[in-house]
Each structure stands twice: as structure tokens, then as C-alpha cells.
Amino acid sequence: MNGNTFGRIFRLTTFGESHGPGLGGVVDGCPAGLELSESDLQKALDERRPGRDGRGGSASTHRKEEDRVRLLSGLFEGKSTGAPIAFYVENKSQRPEDYDALADIPRPGHADLGFLVKHGLRDHRGGGRASARETLCRVAGGAVAEKFLQTHGIRLAACVLEFAGIAAIPEDIPGARSRPWFCPDGRSFELWEKAAQAAANEGDSLGGKVLVEIRGLPPGLGEPVFDKLDARLAYAFMGTGAVKGVEIGSGCGAARMKGSEHNDRMVPADPVGEKLCLLPGGAPYAFASNHAGGILGGMSSGAPVLVTASVKPISSIAKTQHSLNLRGEMTDLRIGGRHDISALPRIVPVLRAMAALCAADFLLLQRTARI
């Protein structure tokens, strides 16, 4: 099976299945000397864990996993050595019997059919390798990447921007990390919780949008042709289960704007506050707007990078559905087990991690751009 590694210099390889003994990963390419501990990874994993401080409310699965991480290699006296950093998380709450009735029925909206025809067999227990539980490996690897980015003054923030068609106002994206539902305005989560409860009562699921912000990226990261920063971010986000669309800056809204409206005018920068970007002559600059989402011509501009992901409703729903079994017979399908009502808000730390992995990779690649 290909496609288990993300990145070129700063690389994450993940392994494990939803109902196997455990999951883990290897971070390769992290420079030596980075201060790192299990608590750095654990903090990020706790944000992804269902039911954490009411973070997901009625949207979260009832599968309760501690997700205690162990660092196995790559550290000495609390710092990275430059060797591969390996980590492992044990599965402790498996209930594979919940999926026995689905062994010969590909679930609508899932990877079951594609996995089976591609490999000739599949692990039907919660989707196996295609399970969303694999994303804990991305969160752990992304925690290493974010710790590395912090040494360069680069900061990430993420929030739920919309749920069940109810939009929030992104007035405090960094503060969303400490609020229920990763809510950026401190109010919308109450409406989201009611919508999640209603969907749960109906045996259905809901989707929404997530916004990820990267501040402090130096200008010039990314390539102008086939390896654009926005293209790589879109690849990273679209490689995450349940994501069906990615927008940079104004995104699809740019199709309804004029060039005079969409162009981000450069202005002199306020020397106080944000990390300054400098023109070749040394003058500080900023932008009067950020419709481009911090990326121009495939390269970071110095403005905050803004990425919005559209997340589909969870495919495993309690309502009775209809599908074909592997003998080609129509059958009723009722999915048991423990499932989220929505991938939001638990997908927020996953997408934040993917953005961190992407940014760390481009930051290291930039070191080869000049003599």
C-alpha cells in the first residue's frame, strides 16, 4: 500500500488500524536540537479525543480512548537528535463485533468498496486503515511540526467556521482552542449543539467548515509552478477523510469579485505588533486586505495564510439505508457501533496538524533555494 507518507524533507509516515493493537508514526527529517516531550504530543491528542471537556458535545462518538502516546525514539535529554522520531498509541476500546454484520456490505459513503476492489480484501472493523482513527497519527506528527515552527515564530490557529449551515464570526480564531466546539466567537456553539442533538435524535449526521490560519510564515515559501504552497495545502487537506473542498483566502467567492476588489494592495507596515515582512530594500510592508489568503503565485506573501475546508456529513448514520451486498443483492443496512454525528469539531486539530506538517516541510525546503 502506497500513500502512507506525507512530506519530502519533513516527513510523517503513519501505521495502524482502527481496531488493531494500536496506531503510530515516524517523523523523519526533524532537525536536531528541538525541545520535545510526550506532553507536547499528548496535548494535541487530547484536543482530538472525543468528549474532551465537552469539546464535541453531541457530535462526538461514544468510543472513549485515552490515546496515551509513547515516544519511542529520536530524543535524548529532551531534545531531538536528528534521528527518526517514532511514537505509538495503544487501542484500548475496540469493539470489532459491532461491524460483523457489515463484512459483506460496502457502506454508502465509505472507502469500503474502493479498498476491496483495490486490494482484494479489507478490514471491515471500523474501516481498518481507512478509519478516521488514523488521524491521531497526523495530530501527533503535526505536534512535532508545530513545535519546530514555533522556533521560527510561526503560529497556527484553527476553528469551526460553520456547522449545519450556521456560520460563526471568526473574530477570535486563536481563542477558539479553549472554547467548546473550537468556536471563534464564543456564541455559535450553543446553536451548533442544538443542531447536533436534533441530528442525533433523527439518526442522521451533519457537516460544516473549518478555518486554519498560519501567521508568521516568511514570504517566498512554495514554488511558482507545480509545487505551489496553496496546491500542497489543498493536497494535505483533501487527503484528510471527510474533506470535500478547500478554499484559500476568498476561495470560491473570488469568482464573483472584480480584479480591483480581489487584489490585495501593499501598504507600509506598522512597525509595532506583528512580525514584519521586509521588501528587498529593507522597508516593512503589509497588505490592506487578504483575499489571496497569504499566497501569491503559489508562494507565501507574508500575510496570514487562510485555508478553509468543507467537511461532509459523517457517512455512518443510525438511519436504515439500502445498499448492495457482495453478491449483488439489495439489502437493508443499519450501522451499529459508536460514531460521531459530525467530523466537526474533532477534525479541527487534524487539519491544524496537516497545515503544520506542510509549513514545516516548505520551511526546510526553502533552505535550498539560494546559495
Secondary structure, 3 states (H helix, E strand, C coil): CCCCEECCCCEEEEEECCCCCEEEEEEECCCCCCECCHHHHHHHHHHHCCCHHHCCHHHCCCCCCCCCEEECCCEECCEECCCCEEEEEECCCCCHHHHHHHCCCCCCCCCHHHHHHHHCCCCCCCCHHHCHHHHHHHHHHHHHHHHHHHCCCCEEEEEEEEECCEECCCCCCHHHHHCHHHCCCCCHHHHHHHHHHHHHHHCCCCCEEEEEEEECCCCCCCCCCCCCHHHHHHHHHHCCCCEEEEEECCHHHHHHCCHHHHCCCEEECCCCCCCCEECCCCCEEEECCCCCCCEECCEECCCCEEEEEEECCCCCCCCCEEEECCCCCEEEECCCCCCCCCCCCCHHHHHHHHHHHHHHHHHHHHCCCCC
